[in-house]
Amino acid sequence: MPVTRTAPVDLESLYAPLSSTGPDTAVSVILKLRGETCDIDCLYCFEKRKESPGGARINAAQVHRLGSIFSGRPLSIELHGGEPLTAGRERIAEILDALATQPNVIRVSLQTNGLQLDDTWLDLFERHCPELEIGISLDGDALGNSWRVGYDGRPTYPRVVEALELLGRREHRVGVICAVTPYVLGRASEVMEHLASFPAVTAISLVPCFDAAVTRSTTVAGSRTPTSRALQRRAIGPTGPAWAVTPRQYADFVLEATHHWVAGGLFRRVKLEPAASVIRRLRGLRTRSCHFSDLKCDHILTLYPNDRLGSCDELPWPQAGLAALGNLHTEADVAGAQDSSRLLQQARSLVTKCATCDYRDTCGAGCPAVRLRFAAAGDEDAYCDHRIRLIDGVAALLAQPDLPPGASCSRLRWRPVRPNDMHHVSAFLARWDDPDAPRPPARLQVSVHGNINTVGLPGVHEADDLDPHHPQWHEGIEPGVRPVVDALTTSWNAVTYDSCQGHAYDGVPEAEPRFLSVGILPRDRAEYARTAARLCRAASRAESSLPRECSLVLGRSELTCRTTGQVYPTLDLHLVPAADTAPAEYFEDLAQAVHVLTEALAEAASAPPSTPCACGGEQ
């Protein structure tokens, strides 16, 4: 079945401006009810580093103003801080009532440190906003929460545990935001089990402390320095703060946590981010996470008590400010302010490099706010590399759940083939191994542009009708790729579901060249693991002998059964032009590359099935 990868038609598919989306697309608005004002003083708090004016409170009139500006589209509201509950019960009730009168408000959530939560607060929420979603900030166990302290420097962890236990007794379901710092590294299983032990917790979001660029402590108003700020000052050294992690450390922690989430069965009752968003994107589905979506900074706004409306709160302030709320009358005014924002222009420009990335459809270009910080430090590649590691690691885990954490092959990368489906996959696999199964004649369309195998229906070109037992099997495989297919199906006893010898399409200016590829459909997970390791060993043998114009790429993908909807993990082999190589040069040396690859496949087949991956899983 010939397949082609689909590419975005423009950069809006990675970063959608507000003006490009219609009335069915929600805008998220973060209400900083008290600015950075908070009743505790976490050492890593990014909000206090903005040094925004505190003390004031957002009021109901501002909420109504927001509803008027965005009357034509849904609004998702998050009550945030600082600590939003410092606004007091009367003001929170007023805000919730104002939101309830806005017909376009589709979701209201509250992010709190949990210290003030009690029965009175929960009663208020149930009266004024029964559907309120509550998020609690808790960095795992007591050790993980070492950076979350009061102004007196004492830990807040015991009081948050009391809040979670209360929420459980009241049968509330909450999400937990867990900051990944050095205090949780290497302890992913322990942290996951601890957070999941609270009956109230049904979602866990792992967020990184990418704060290596922080060089000074937060300023203090007044002459007296709280103990917490003294602790913060001591934690910041010449290489950055002690709470910071690298992108690689964060990716490894998330993968370890995801492995435990899957292997321990926690996925049945707890949602884990960013793992859930990666899985949805691997499946070609959308996600609400802006880090994996095109709805980025233009669809996330932040309102402060002093009437400042800006973009996402993760962007630096005051650069992220757009306008005073009172000066905005329509959504078009907001979109105009966004178009004029130099910071948002820089954020949008970052996705340009994503247009040619193999991971663009899965990664979704990541978080512009974080990428801006890495780009300023000249280290944006580190951010992209950790995203790739996350995607490859989760894809490997889905295909091989028994794989130890961190052991996924570094040569096998997620390279989705879309569209990639078959009429009835299980029937195809059964027929492949049954020499006595009926095999009706196939109609073969053979041309210089490729062989298309059909089942005889006009306009239907299937590739699941031929197997090595079929009389027309040899005729249906293109001669240029036949040695590779024969090595895989004969020496490896593998099932191939797709193959292409590559086509230059000379004389067809509108057609892009296609390069040699073979798709492998493992029968089960055990065969998938053996085949993946063999492919890695074959690639290790071949890479030094391949013509310099050709590069061997190993990919993980998925094949969907149109009859049952089931998704089958696949392994794909590609011979592609090496970097800076023209297609014409590639095709000149392709036959030699096929010879080298075929010999490497034969050598890899002779190794015992238990022989490990050649790269050792290191990336």
C-alpha positions in Angstrom: 0.0 0.0 0.0 1.8 3.2 -1.1 1.7 5.8 1.7 2.9 9.3 2.1 3.5 11.4 5.1 1.2 14.4 5.4 2.8 17.7 6.1 1.3 20.9 7.4 0.2 23.3 4.7 1.5 26.3 6.7 2.8 27.2 10.1 -0.7 27.9 11.4 -1.1 24.2 11.9 1.6 24.4 14.6 0.8 27.9 16.0 -2.7 29.2 15.3 -3.2 32.9 15.6 -6.4 33.9 17.4 -7.9 35.3 14.2 -7.5 32.0 12.4 -9.8 30.0 14.7 -13.6 30.2 14.8 -16.3 30.5 17.5 -16.0 26.8 18.4 -12.4 27.2 19.6 -12.0 28.1 23.3 -9.7 30.7 24.7 -8.1 30.0 28.1 -7.9 32.9 30.5 -5.8 32.8 33.7 -7.2 35.1 36.4 -4.4 36.1 38.7 -6.8 36.9 41.5 -4.1 38.4 43.7 -1.2 38.8 41.3 1.8 37.1 42.9 0.5 37.5 46.4 0.7 34.1 48.2 0.5 32.7 51.7 3.7 30.6 51.2 7.0 31.3 49.5 8.1 28.4 47.3 11.7 28.9 46.4 11.2 28.2 42.7 8.1 30.4 42.2 8.2 31.9 38.8 5.3 34.3 39.4 7.1 36.1 42.2 10.1 36.5 39.9 7.9 38.8 37.8 7.6 41.1 40.8 4.1 42.1 39.7 2.1 44.5 41.9 0.3 42.4 44.6 -2.4 43.1 47.1 -5.2 44.0 44.7 -8.0 41.7 43.8 -9.7 40.9 40.4 -13.3 41.8 40.7 -16.6 40.8 39.1 -16.7 43.8 36.7 -13.5 42.6 35.1 -14.9 39.1 34.7 -18.0 40.6 33.0 -15.7 42.6 30.7 -13.9 39.5 29.6 -17.2 37.8 28.8 -18.2 40.8 26.7 -14.9 40.9 24.8 -15.1 37.2 24.0 -18.8 36.9 23.6 -18.4 35.0 20.4 -16.3 32.1 21.6 -16.1 29.7 24.6 -13.9 30.7 27.6 -12.0 28.3 29.8 -11.2 30.1 33.1 -8.5 29.2 35.6 -8.4 30.9 39.0 -4.7 31.3 39.8 -2.1 33.2 41.8 0.1 33.5 43.7 -2.5 31.8 45.9 -6.1 32.6 44.6 -7.7 31.8 48.0 -6.0 34.8 49.5 -8.6 36.8 47.8 -11.0 35.7 50.5 -14.3 33.9 50.5 -16.5 36.9 49.7 -14.5 37.9 46.6 -14.1 34.3 45.4 -17.9 33.8 45.7 -18.4 37.0 43.7 -16.0 35.9 41.0 -17.7 32.4 40.7 -21.1 34.0 40.5 -20.0 36.4 37.8 -18.6 33.5 35.8 -21.8 31.6 36.2 -23.7 34.4 34.4 -21.4 34.2 31.4 -23.0 31.7 28.9 -19.7 31.3 27.0 -17.7 30.1 30.1 -17.5 26.4 29.6 -14.9 25.4 32.3 -13.7 26.9 35.6 -10.7 25.5 37.4 -8.8 26.6 40.5 -5.1 26.0 41.1 -4.2 26.2 44.8 -1.5 25.2 47.2 -4.3 23.7 49.3 -3.2 25.2 52.7 -6.4 27.1 53.2 -8.8 24.4 52.0 -11.4 23.4 54.6 -15.0 22.4 54.8 -16.2 26.0 54.6 -14.3 26.5 51.3 -15.6 23.3 49.8 -19.1 24.2 50.9 -18.7 27.6 49.1 -17.5 25.9 45.9 -20.4 23.5 45.9 -22.9 26.4 46.3 -21.4 28.8 43.8 -19.7 26.5 41.2 -20.5 22.8 41.6 -18.5 21.9 38.5 -15.3 23.6 39.7 -12.2 21.7 38.9 -9.5 21.8 41.6 -5.8 21.5 41.1 -3.3 21.0 44.0 0.4 21.8 43.8 2.3 19.0 45.4 5.8 17.8 44.3 5.4 14.2 45.3 6.4 13.1 48.8 7.9 15.1 51.7 11.4 15.1 50.2 10.1 16.2 46.8 8.3 19.1 48.4 11.4 20.5 50.1 11.3 23.7 47.9 7.7 24.4 48.9 8.0 26.3 52.2 6.3 29.1 54.2 7.9 32.5 54.7 9.3 31.0 57.9 11.2 28.4 55.9 9.1 25.5 57.3 7.7 22.8 55.0 4.1 23.1 53.8 3.8 19.4 52.9 1.9 18.2 56.0 -0.8 20.7 55.5 -1.3 19.9 51.9 -1.7 16.2 52.8 -4.4 17.2 55.2 -6.2 19.0 52.4 -6.0 16.0 50.1 -7.3 13.8 52.8 -10.2 16.2 53.3 -10.9 16.3 49.5 -11.0 12.5 49.5 -13.5 12.4 52.4 -15.7 14.9 50.6 -15.4 12.7 47.4 -13.8 15.5 45.4 -11.5 14.5 42.5 -8.5 16.7 41.9 -5.4 17.0 39.7 -1.9 17.4 41.1 0.8 19.5 39.6 4.2 18.0 40.5 7.3 20.1 39.8 10.2 17.9 38.7 13.3 19.0 40.7 16.5 17.1 41.7 14.7 15.9 44.8 12.5 13.6 42.8 15.0 12.4 40.2 15.6 8.7 40.2 12.5 8.1 42.3 9.7 8.2 39.8 8.0 5.0 40.9 8.1 6.1 44.5 6.7 9.5 43.7 3.9 8.1 41.5 2.8 5.6 44.1 2.7 8.3 46.7 0.6 10.7 44.7 -1.7 8.0 43.5 -2.2 6.8 47.1 -4.6 9.8 47.8 -8.1 8.7 46.7 -8.9 12.3 45.6 -6.1 12.3 43.0 -7.2 11.4 39.5 -4.7 13.3 37.4 -0.9 14.0 37.8 0.9 16.6 35.7 4.7 16.5 35.8 6.1 20.0 35.0 9.9 20.8 34.7 11.9 23.3 36.6 13.9 24.5 33.6 15.4 27.4 35.6 19.1 27.1 34.9 19.1 30.7 33.7 17.9 32.0 37.1 20.9 33.9 38.6 19.4 36.0 41.4 16.9 35.6 44.2 13.5 37.3 44.2 13.6 40.8 45.6 12.0 41.5 49.0 9.6 44.3 49.8 10.6 45.9 53.1 13.7 45.7 55.2 13.2 42.3 56.7 14.2 39.3 54.7 12.0 36.2 55.3 13.8 33.0 56.1 12.4 31.5 52.8 14.3 34.2 50.8 17.5 33.5 52.6 17.1 29.8 51.7 16.4 30.8 48.1 19.5 33.0 48.0 21.7 30.1 49.3 20.2 27.7 46.7 21.3 29.9 43.7 24.8 29.3 42.6 27.1 30.2 39.7 25.6 27.4 37.6 22.0 28.2 38.4 19.6 27.3 41.2 19.7 23.9 43.0 16.1 23.2 42.1 16.7 23.3 38.3 16.8 20.2 36.1 18.0 19.7 32.6 15.7 18.7 29.7 17.3 15.3 29.6 16.8 14.8 33.3 13.1 15.8 33.0 12.5 13.5 30.0 14.1 10.5 31.8 12.0 11.1 34.9 8.8 11.4 32.8 9.6 8.2 31.0 10.4 6.4 34.3 7.1 7.6 35.7 5.2 6.6 32.5 6.7 3.1 32.7 5.5 2.7 36.3 2.1 4.3 35.3 1.7 1.6 32.7 3.4 -1.4 34.3 1.7 -0.7 37.7 -1.7 -0.3 36.2 -2.1 3.3 37.5 -3.3 4.4 34.1 -6.7 2.8 35.0 -7.5 5.5 37.6 -5.0 8.3 37.2 -4.3 10.4 34.1 -0.6 11.3 33.7 0.7 14.3 31.8 2.6 14.8 29.5 2.4 11.0 28.8 -1.3 11.1 28.0 -0.8 14.0 25.5 2.1 12.2 23.8 -0.1 9.0 23.5 -2.9 11.0 21.9 -0.6 12.6 19.4 1.0 9.3 18.6 -2.6 8.1 17.8 -3.1 11.2 15.6 -5.6 12.7 18.1 -5.8 16.2 19.5 -5.0 17.1 23.1 -6.0 20.0 25.4 -2.3 20.6 26.3 -1.0 23.7 24.5 2.5 22.1 24.6 1.2 19.5 22.1 -1.4 21.6 20.3 -1.6 24.5 17.8 -3.6 26.5 20.3 -0.6 28.2 21.9 0.2 31.6 23.3 -2.4 33.4 21.2 -5.2 31.3 22.8 -4.0 31.7 26.4 -4.4 35.0 28.2 -3.6 36.2 31.7 -5.4 39.0 33.6 -3.9 40.7 36.6 -5.7 42.7 39.2 -4.4 46.0 37.9 -6.3 45.4 34.6 -3.2 44.3 32.7 -4.2 41.7 30.1 -1.4 39.7 28.6 -0.5 36.4 27.0 0.4 33.1 28.7 1.7 33.6 32.3 4.8 31.5 31.4 6.0 34.2 29.1 8.2 37.0 30.7 6.5 40.1 32.0 6.0 42.9 31.3 7.0 41.9 27.7 3.9 39.6 27.5 1.5 42.4 28.3 -1.0 43.3 25.6 -3.2 46.1 26.8 -5.3 47.4 29.7 -8.5 45.4 29.8 -10.5 48.6 29.8 -9.1 49.6 26.4 -10.2 46.4 24.8 -13.7 46.2 23.4 -13.8 43.2 21.0 -11.9 40.0 20.3 -10.4 41.8 17.2 -8.8 44.3 19.6 -7.1 41.5 21.4 -5.9 39.9 18.1 -4.6 43.2 17.0 -2.6 43.6 20.2 -1.2 40.1 19.7 -0.2 40.8 16.2 1.7 43.9 17.4 3.5 42.1 20.2 7.2 41.7 19.5 7.4 38.9 22.1 4.6 36.9 20.4 6.3 37.5 17.0 9.4 35.9 18.4 7.4 33.0 19.8 5.7 32.4 16.5 9.0 32.5 14.6 10.3 29.5 16.6 7.9 27.1 14.9 9.5 27.8 11.5 12.2 25.2 12.1 9.5 22.7 13.1 8.0 22.6 9.6 10.7 20.2 8.3 11.0 18.1 11.5 10.0 14.5 11.4 8.3 14.9 14.8 6.2 18.0 14.0 2.9 16.1 13.8 3.5 14.5 17.2 5.4 17.1 19.1 3.2 20.0 18.1 6.2 22.5 18.4 6.2 22.4 22.2 6.0 25.5 24.5 7.1 28.8 22.9 7.7 30.3 26.4 10.2 27.7 27.3 11.7 27.6 23.9 12.3 31.3 24.1 14.3 30.8 27.3 16.4 28.1 25.7 16.9 30.0 22.5 18.1 33.0 24.5 20.7 30.7 26.1 21.7 29.3 22.7 20.5 25.8 23.6 17.2 25.4 21.9 18.3 22.0 20.5 18.4 20.6 24.1 14.7 21.5 24.4 13.9 19.8 21.1 16.0 16.7 21.9 14.1 16.1 25.2 10.8 16.3 23.3 12.1 13.7 20.8 13.3 11.5 23.6 9.8 11.7 25.3 8.0 10.8 22.1 10.4 7.9 21.2 10.3 6.6 24.7 6.5 6.6 25.0 6.2 5.0 21.5 8.6 2.3 22.5 6.7 1.7 25.8 3.4 1.3 24.0 4.8 -1.3 21.7 7.0 -3.0 24.4 5.4 -2.5 27.8 7.9 -5.0 29.3 10.8 -2.9 28.2 12.8 -1.6 31.3 12.6 2.2 31.7 15.3 4.0 29.7 16.2 0.9 27.6 14.4 1.9 24.4 16.6 1.7 21.2 18.2 4.9 20.2 18.1 4.0 16.5 14.3 3.3 16.4 12.6 6.7 16.2 8.9 7.5 16.0 8.3 8.1 12.3 4.5 7.9 11.8 3.2 6.9 8.3 -0.1 8.5 7.6 -2.4 7.3 6.3 -1.4 3.8 7.3 -4.3 1.3 7.5 -5.4 -2.1 6.2 -8.8 -3.6 5.6 -8.4 -6.6 8.0 -5.1 -7.0 9.7 -5.7 -10.1 11.7 -7.0 -11.9 8.6 -3.9 -10.9 6.8 -1.6 -12.2 9.5 -3.6 -15.5 9.7 -3.3 -16.0 5.9 0.4 -15.2 5.9 1.1 -18.2 8.1 -1.4 -20.6 6.5 -0.2 -22.0 3.2 -3.6 -23.7 2.7 -5.7 -20.5 2.9 -7.6 -19.5 -0.2 -5.7 -17.0 -2.3 -7.7 -15.5 -5.2 -5.8 -14.0 -8.1 -4.7 -10.4 -7.6 -4.8 -7.7 -10.2 -1.3 -6.1 -10.4 -0.8 -2.6 -11.7 2.9 -2.4 -12.5 4.6 0.7 -13.8 7.8 2.6 -13.5 6.1 4.6 -10.7 5.5 1.5 -8.6 3.5 -1.7 -8.2 -0.1 -1.3 -6.8 -1.7 -4.5 -5.7 -5.5 -4.5 -5.8 -8.3 -6.8 -4.9 -10.1 -6.1 -8.1 -12.4 -3.3 -7.0 -12.4 -0.2 -9.1 -10.4 2.6 -7.4 -9.5 0.4 -4.4 -5.8 -0.3 -4.1 -5.1 -2.7 -1.2 -1.8 -4.2 -0.2 -3.1 -6.9 2.1 -3.8 -9.5 -0.6 -0.3 -10.8 -1.2 2.0 -13.0 1.0 4.9 -15.3 0.3 2.5 -18.2 -0.4 0.6 -16.3 -3.0 1.5 -17.3 -6.6 1.9 -13.6 -7.6 4.0 -12.6 -4.5 7.3 -12.4 -6.4 5.7 -10.4 -9.2 4.1 -8.0 -6.8 7.3 -6.9 -5.1 9.3 -4.3 -6.9 12.7 -5.6 -8.0 14.7 -2.9 -6.4 13.4 -3.7 -2.9 13.0 -7.4 -3.4 16.3 -8.5 -1.8 15.5 -6.6 1.4 11.9 -8.1 1.5 13.3 -11.6 0.8 15.9 -11.3 3.6 13.2 -10.2 6.1 10.5 -12.7 5.1 12.8 -15.7 4.5 15.8 -15.3 6.9 13.8 -13.5 9.6 10.4 -15.0 9.1 9.0 -11.5 9.4 5.7 -10.2 8.0 6.1 -7.3 5.6 3.0 -5.2 5.0 4.4 -2.6 2.7 7.4 -2.0 0.5 8.7 0.5 -2.1 11.9 0.4 -4.0 12.0 4.2 -4.3 11.1 6.4 -7.3 12.8 9.5 -8.6 9.7 10.5 -10.6 11.9 12.2 -13.2 9.8 14.1 -15.7 6.9 14.5 -13.2 7.6 18.0 -11.7 4.7 18.0 -9.3 5.7 14.7 -7.6 8.2 14.4 -4.8 10.7 11.5 -4.9 9.9 8.5 -2.8 12.7 6.6 -1.1 13.2 2.9 -0.4 11.1 1.6 2.5 9.8 -1.7 4.0 7.1 -1.9 6.6 7.3 -4.8 9.1 4.2 -6.1 11.0 5.3 -8.1 14.1 2.8 -10.9 15.0 3.0 -10.2 18.8 5.0 -8.2 21.4 7.7 -10.8 21.8 8.4 -10.8 18.0 8.3 -7.0 18.0 11.0 -6.9 20.7 13.2 -9.5 18.8 12.7 -7.7 15.5 13.5 -4.3 16.9 16.8 -5.6 18.4 17.7 -7.3 15.1 17.0 -4.1 13.2 19.3 -2.2 15.5 22.1 -4.8 15.1 21.6 -4.8 11.3 21.9 -1.0 11.2 25.0 -1.2 13.3 26.6 -3.6 10.9 25.5 -1.7 7.8 26.1 1.9 8.6 29.9 1.9 8.1 29.6 0.2 4.7 26.7 2.1 3.2 27.5 4.6 0.4 27.9 8.0 1.9 24.9 9.2 -0.1 22.5 6.8 1.6 21.4 6.7 5.2 19.5 3.9 7.0 16.6 5.1 9.2 14.6 2.8 11.5 11.2 3.9 12.5 8.3 2.9 14.8 4.8 3.5 13.5 1.3 2.0 13.7 -1.0 0.2 11.4 -4.8 0.6 11.9 -7.3 -2.1 11.0 -10.3 -0.5 9.3 -12.5 -3.5 10.2 -11.9 -3.6 13.9 -10.3 -0.2 14.6 -7.4 -2.0 16.4 -4.0 -0.4 16.2 -0.9 -2.6 15.6 2.7 -1.5 16.3 4.9 -1.7 13.3 8.6 -1.3 12.5 9.7 0.5 9.4 13.0 0.5 7.5 13.9 3.4 5.3 16.9 4.0 3.0 16.9 7.8 2.6 19.4 10.4 1.2 22.1 11.4 3.6 22.2 15.0 4.8 23.0 17.5 2.0 22.6 14.7 -0.6 20.5 15.4 -3.8 18.0 12.7 -4.7 19.8 12.0 -8.0 23.0 11.1 -6.1 21.0 8.9 -3.8 19.4 6.9 -6.6 22.8 6.4 -8.3 24.1 4.5 -5.2 20.8 2.9 -4.0 21.5 -0.5 -5.5 24.8 -0.7 -3.6 23.1 0.4 -0.4 20.5 -2.3 -0.9 23.3 -4.9 -1.3 25.0 -3.7 2.0 21.7 -3.7 3.8 20.7 -7.2 2.6 24.0 -8.6 3.8 23.6 -6.9 7.2 20.1 -8.3 7.6 21.3 -11.8 6.9 24.1 -11.5 9.4 21.7 -10.2 12.1 19.4 -13.2 11.5 22.2 -15.6 12.6 22.5 -14.1 16.1 20.5 -15.8 18.9 17.0 -14.3 19.4 18.0 -13.1 22.9 20.9 -11.0 21.6 20.3 -7.4 22.9 20.0 -4.2 20.9 23.3 -3.1 19.5 23.0 0.4 20.9 22.2 -0.7 24.5 19.3 1.6 24.7 21.4 4.6 25.3 20.4 7.9 23.7 
